[in-house]
Amino acid sequence: MTINNILVAGVGGVGSLVATLLTELGMEVTGADCTKHQSAPNNIKFVELDVSDNKALDELLETQDAVVSCLPYHLTIKIAKAAYRAGIHHFDPTEDVEITNKIRKMAEDSKGAMVPQCGLAPGAIGIIGSSLTHNFSKLRSIELRVGALPQHPTGLLGYAFNWSPEGVVNEYLNDCEVIRSGDVKMVPAMQNTETVIIDGNIYEAFLTSGGLGTMCETFEGKVMDLNYKSIRYPGHCNLMRFYFHELLMQNDRKKAGEILVQAKPPVNDDVVHIHAAVEGWKGKKLQRDEFVQSYFPMELCGKEWKAIAWTTAVSIVSVVEMVSLGDLPQKGFVKQEEIPFDKFLKTTFGRLYVK
């Protein structure tokens, strides 16, 4: 089903760019939020909406072919349920495993495609990582690494909260699904710190939750080791362990996020690093293939966008375009690792992922 009319729920930073790019695809876009953000584009219809009002939400979706939720993860499930009731496509970039599992359950008999986890990580990183596996006859490891960082950090943390503090706190505290020695396991976050070098610069990477999406399920029995780690400047992980565990901030996640944002507010000059690597055998030869890119703020549609905003929005919009074109399933749950990277790169904005 071609997507002509689409609702974007949440038109803050990422949502406003998603709405803008969807209009560039020729879609009729409606933006919905509790209040109109200054960043909301002027060339879309805007509706004030309380997502807890099921009646108003259902009436709004009656005229839509699809909906993208760019709301906080705990509100996304309300949008997904409404999309299910309306029988339309649903998209969101959430990294929350519990929310995704609920959406997946609904997708068992949905009339539209249900595509959660289609942002940067999970999302594009899974598409990229899976594409690297295709040329191997036997896999040994899949290593996926992503970092959204300030270009010019100050202080010991070397960080700025350009992304949802709720999401970052959950990534640092929730257990991580991995494949280790061939077995799927749940392991603590902020463990297994390693050194990563990109363009001659030294970083650290450590386990965080949610970035793999459904990849452990897909690659169980096919690879010995699979994990996702966040990239940070050196020393960050030890300080966050101290903050959460020794100062007991893990017991108040909301307050923990508020303190961190107050200390390390967003910056405009950010950078997103992607480092994906697959090791295995091509015939009898053991080999390692990598995809390594760094992304910086970019002008799109006459406005400068942070790297984290456009890499996330471009991934969402590219997946929406692929569903609209019929390049992806039209109903049921869609895994990110099943999305062909070559077709992703042929979408209107997906090409931006390769410089």
C-alpha positions in Angstrom: 0.0 0.0 0.0 1.5 3.3 -1.1 1.8 5.7 1.8 0.2 9.0 0.8 -0.9 10.3 4.2 1.2 9.9 7.3 1.1 11.1 10.9 4.3 12.0 12.8 3.6 11.9 16.5 6.1 14.0 18.4 7.5 16.9 16.3 10.5 17.9 18.5 14.1 17.6 17.2 14.0 14.3 15.3 10.3 14.3 14.7 10.4 17.7 13.0 13.1 16.5 10.6 11.2 13.2 9.9 8.1 15.3 9.0 10.2 17.6 6.8 11.8 14.7 4.9 8.5 12.9 4.4 7.0 16.0 2.8 10.0 16.0 0.4 8.9 12.5 -0.6 5.5 14.0 -1.6 3.6 12.6 1.3 0.8 14.6 3.1 2.2 14.9 6.6 0.3 15.7 9.8 2.3 16.5 12.9 0.8 15.8 16.4 2.1 16.8 19.8 0.8 18.1 23.1 2.0 21.6 22.1 3.4 22.9 18.9 7.2 23.0 19.1 9.2 25.9 17.6 11.0 23.4 15.5 7.8 22.0 13.9 7.9 22.6 10.1 5.4 25.1 8.8 4.5 23.2 5.7 2.6 20.4 7.5 -0.8 20.2 9.2 -0.4 20.4 13.0 -2.8 18.9 15.5 -2.6 19.3 19.3 -3.1 15.8 20.7 -3.1 14.1 24.1 -2.0 10.5 23.2 -3.8 9.2 26.2 -7.1 10.2 24.5 -7.8 7.0 22.5 -10.9 8.4 20.9 -9.0 11.5 19.5 -6.1 9.3 18.4 -8.3 6.8 16.6 -10.2 9.6 14.8 -6.9 11.2 13.7 -5.6 7.9 12.3 -8.8 7.2 10.3 -7.4 9.4 7.5 -3.8 8.1 7.6 -1.9 5.3 5.9 0.9 5.2 8.4 2.2 6.7 11.6 5.7 7.4 12.9 6.1 7.8 16.6 9.0 10.1 17.7 7.6 10.3 21.2 9.4 9.0 24.4 9.5 5.3 24.4 6.9 4.9 27.1 4.3 6.7 24.9 5.2 4.9 21.7 3.2 1.8 22.7 0.0 4.0 22.7 0.7 5.0 19.1 1.5 1.4 18.1 -1.8 0.2 19.6 -3.7 2.9 17.8 -2.0 2.0 14.5 -2.9 -1.6 15.1 -6.6 -0.7 15.7 -6.6 1.4 12.5 -4.9 -1.3 10.5 -2.2 1.1 9.2 1.7 1.0 9.2 3.6 1.9 12.3 7.2 3.0 12.6 9.4 4.1 15.6 13.0 4.4 16.6 12.7 3.1 20.2 15.5 1.0 21.7 13.3 -0.2 24.5 13.1 -4.1 24.4 9.9 -4.4 26.4 8.0 -2.0 24.2 9.3 -3.7 21.1 8.2 -7.1 22.3 4.7 -5.7 22.9 4.6 -4.3 19.4 5.8 -7.6 18.0 3.0 -9.4 19.7 0.5 -7.1 18.0 2.2 -7.6 14.7 1.2 -11.3 14.6 -2.1 -10.3 13.1 -1.7 -6.7 12.1 -3.1 -5.4 8.8 -0.1 -3.0 8.4 3.6 -3.3 8.8 4.9 -2.8 12.3 8.4 -1.5 12.2 9.9 -0.5 15.5 13.6 0.1 16.2 14.1 1.8 12.8 16.3 4.7 14.0 20.1 4.6 14.2 20.8 2.0 16.9 18.8 -0.1 16.8 18.0 0.4 13.2 20.6 1.4 10.6 23.4 -0.3 12.6 21.6 -3.6 12.3 21.0 -3.1 8.6 24.7 -2.4 8.0 25.9 -5.2 10.3 23.7 -7.8 8.6 24.8 -6.7 5.2 28.4 -7.4 6.1 27.6 -11.0 6.8 26.3 -11.9 3.3 29.7 -12.7 1.8 30.8 -15.1 4.5 30.3 -18.9 4.3 30.7 -19.2 8.1 30.6 -16.5 10.8 32.7 -16.1 13.9 31.7 -12.7 15.3 29.5 -9.6 14.6 30.6 -6.4 16.4 28.3 -3.3 16.2 29.5 0.0 17.7 27.8 3.4 17.6 28.6 6.7 19.4 26.8 10.0 19.4 29.3 12.5 20.9 30.3 16.1 21.1 33.0 17.0 18.7 34.8 19.2 21.3 34.1 17.7 24.7 35.0 19.3 28.0 35.2 17.7 31.5 35.9 14.2 32.5 32.7 12.7 31.1 33.4 13.9 27.6 29.7 13.8 26.8 26.6 15.9 25.9 23.0 14.7 26.1 21.9 15.3 22.5 19.6 12.3 22.8 16.8 11.4 25.2 18.2 11.2 28.8 15.6 8.5 29.5 17.0 6.4 26.7 20.6 6.9 27.7 20.0 5.9 31.3 18.1 2.8 30.2 20.9 1.8 27.9 23.4 2.1 30.7 21.4 0.2 33.3 19.3 -2.4 31.5 20.8 -5.8 30.9 22.2 -6.5 27.4 21.3 -9.4 25.1 24.4 -10.9 23.4 25.5 -14.1 21.8 28.6 -15.3 23.6 30.4 -18.6 22.7 27.3 -19.5 20.6 24.7 -19.0 23.4 22.2 -16.1 23.7 22.7 -14.5 27.2 21.7 -11.5 29.2 24.6 -9.7 30.7 25.1 -6.4 32.7 25.6 -3.1 30.8 28.7 -1.0 31.1 31.0 -4.1 30.9 33.7 -5.4 28.6 35.3 -2.1 27.8 37.5 -2.1 24.7 39.6 0.4 22.7 38.3 1.6 19.3 40.3 3.8 17.0 38.5 5.8 14.3 40.5 8.2 12.0 43.4 8.0 14.4 41.3 9.1 17.4 41.1 6.8 20.5 37.8 5.9 22.0 36.4 3.3 24.3 33.3 1.1 23.7 31.3 -0.9 26.3 28.1 -2.9 26.4 24.8 -1.0 26.4 21.3 -2.2 26.1 18.9 -2.2 23.2 21.2 -1.5 20.2 20.9 -5.0 18.7 17.2 -5.1 18.3 16.3 -8.7 17.3 19.7 -9.6 15.9 20.4 -12.2 18.6 17.3 -14.1 17.6 18.2 -13.9 13.9 21.8 -15.0 14.3 21.5 -17.6 17.0 23.2 -20.8 15.8 24.9 -18.8 13.0 27.6 -16.9 14.9 29.8 -17.5 18.0 29.8 -13.9 19.3 27.5 -11.0 18.7 27.3 -7.8 20.7 26.5 -4.1 20.6 28.6 -1.4 22.4 28.4 2.4 22.7 31.4 4.4 21.7 32.5 7.1 24.2 35.6 9.2 24.9 38.1 7.3 27.2 37.2 7.3 30.9 33.5 7.8 30.5 32.4 4.3 31.4 34.2 4.2 34.8 32.7 7.5 35.8 29.2 6.4 34.8 29.6 3.2 36.9 30.6 5.3 39.8 27.6 7.6 39.3 25.0 4.9 38.9 26.3 2.2 41.2 28.5 3.8 44.0 26.3 6.9 44.3 23.1 4.7 43.9 21.6 6.9 41.2 20.4 3.7 39.6 17.6 3.8 42.1 16.2 7.0 40.7 16.5 6.9 36.9 14.4 10.0 36.3 16.5 12.1 38.7 19.7 10.6 37.3 18.8 11.7 33.8 17.8 15.2 35.0 21.2 15.7 36.8 23.2 14.5 33.8 21.4 16.8 31.3 21.8 19.7 33.7 25.6 19.0 33.8 26.0 18.1 30.2 23.4 19.8 28.0 23.1 19.3 24.3 25.6 20.8 21.8 25.2 21.7 18.2 28.6 20.5 17.0 28.2 16.7 17.5 29.5 13.6 15.6 28.1 10.1 15.1 30.5 7.3 14.7 29.5 3.9 13.3 31.9 1.0 13.5 30.5 -2.4 12.3 32.8 -5.4 11.9 32.2 -9.1 10.9 34.7 -11.9 11.2 34.4 -15.3 9.6 35.4 -17.5 6.7 35.1 -16.9 3.0 35.8 -20.4 1.8 38.8 -21.5 3.8 40.1 -18.0 4.4 39.5 -16.2 7.8 38.7 -12.5 7.1 37.3 -9.4 8.8 35.1 -6.9 6.9 34.3 -3.5 8.4 32.0 -0.5 7.8 33.4 2.6 9.5 31.9 6.1 9.0 31.8 9.3 11.0 28.8 11.7 10.4 28.7 15.4 11.2 26.0 18.1 11.3 24.4 18.6 7.8 22.2 21.0 6.0 18.9 19.5 4.9 16.0 21.3 3.4 17.6 24.7 4.2 18.4 24.0 7.8 21.4 22.7 9.8 20.7 19.5 11.7 22.7 17.8 14.3 24.4 14.5 13.3 22.3 12.4 15.8 19.1 14.0 14.5 19.7 13.5 10.8 21.2 10.0 11.0 18.2 8.9 13.1 15.6 10.7 10.9 17.1 9.5 7.6 17.0 5.9 8.8 13.3 6.2 9.7 12.3 8.0 6.6 14.2 5.5 4.3 12.4 2.6 5.9 9.0 4.4 5.5 9.9 4.9 1.8 10.8 1.3 1.3 7.5 0.1 2.8 5.6 2.6 0.6 7.4 1.4 -2.5 6.7 -2.3 -1.6 10.3 -3.1 -1.1 9.5 -4.4 2.5 6.6 -6.5 3.8 3.2 -4.7 3.9 2.1 -6.3 7.2 3.5 -7.9 10.3 6.7 -7.4 12.1 9.7 -6.2 10.1 13.2 -6.9 11.5 15.9 -4.3 10.8 18.5 -6.9 9.9 16.2 -8.2 7.1 16.2 -4.8 5.4 18.5 -4.9 2.3 21.2 -2.3 2.8 21.7 -1.8 -1.0 18.0 -0.9 -1.3 18.2 1.3 1.8 21.0 3.3 0.1 18.9 3.7 -3.1 16.2 5.5 -1.2 15.9 9.3 -1.5 17.8 10.1 1.7 19.4 6.7 2.6 22.3 7.5 0.2 23.5 10.0 2.9 24.8 7.0 4.9 27.7 6.5 2.5 29.8 9.6 1.9 
